[in-house]
């Protein structure tokens, strides 16, 4: 399925449909995250808590599935636009989707501590695999255009470092998750600008 999606993107990369879907993706990722995370106070609850403990489980799964697909689509389109063919980056991208789906599907509730731990591991693995894939892409962009690295690498570290800093400052709340998805969307927009189409 992943290869078929990539082939479709490759064959239709600059059609109006894929350009519009790309715009929708970059708007939906932060907006959909905001809409879900603010069902309750993100200062008090993580998205997982909202999804698993406060009665929004189906919404959480839908958010994860839609966000995961749009992320994969958007990043794959970037890879195609810049003729980036690194198999490791693609494998990491596939793993990131799998881990995001596991994150939203595995219940994180106190009375199932083993599943709750697996949920946390999947969430961390999602972020790490996605950012590792994007790191490989940034390195590729640098080889093609030396001046692109400083901006793209700075945004890469802002996304990771800012999320970790907010987790440290605010604890396990939705604040760091919101920052991650908002800064990720800005990072992806920056990468699209560097990709030049």
Beta strands, then each sheet from edge to edge (+ up, - down):
end
